[in-house]
Amino acid sequence: MTWVEKSQNLLKKFGEKTLEFLKWFGEKLLFLLRYKHHYITGFLFALILGILLEWEGWWYLMLLAGGFAGFLMKKHALISFLIGFAGIAIAWFCFFIYFMIIGPLFAFTDLIASILGIFEGCSFLFILITVMLGGLLGGLGAINGTYLAALIYHPEPSSPEPPNIKKKFEKDIDRY
């Protein structure tokens, strides 16, 4: 067998493994993007509402944007956190890109970093930390929204009668 045939066989095996991986990845992605879970809706809602709130200067309402997105997803708190985190982090990153286009953003972040005395000369790191904090706001809001939806749509059944605390108290006193 020549080296050409060996390389062709190797490429064929590599291609088969790549196709298997892409098929597996596609199945997992389709599972996450099913409309019945409202993951796409939640992500788009967090992204669009995050951009609108940031445009108006209300950065502290990112919890609310993530909360609405989490309320739409209703289940799976970890996935809600990740989707809320991603939606708001991408919204903040888009906002920083906009400021990079219209003005000297890196000079401004260097000025803020020198005033605070941290990350001097590392303006990209300062922007990354800010985007991560925005993402955390969105993710925590999404968890709150998910748990609020769980309370509304799936309340715990109440017990038929409340526990009799007086009898329990009397039993405890009788022990002494």
VENTA-V316599 format. One record per pair of residues at least 24 apart in sequence whose C-alpha atoms are under 6 Angstrom apart, sorted by the first residue. I is the first residue (numbers start at 1). J is the second residue. Records with the same first field share a line. If there is no record, write none. Layout:
# VENTA-V316599
I = J ; J
This chain:
# VENTA-V316599
38 = 73
42 = 69 ; 72
43 = 83 ; 87
45 = 69
46 = 87
47 = 87 ; 88 ; 91
50 = 88 ; 91
51 = 91
62 = 137 ; 138
63 = 137 ; 138 ; 141
66 = 138 ; 141 ; 142
67 = 141 ; 142 ; 144 ; 145
69 = 142
70 = 142 ; 145 ; 146
71 = 145 ; 146 ; 149
74 = 146 ; 149
77 = 143
80 = 142
81 = 139 ; 142 ; 143
84 = 138 ; 139 ; 142
85 = 135 ; 136 ; 138 ; 139
88 = 135 ; 138
89 = 131 ; 134 ; 135
92 = 131
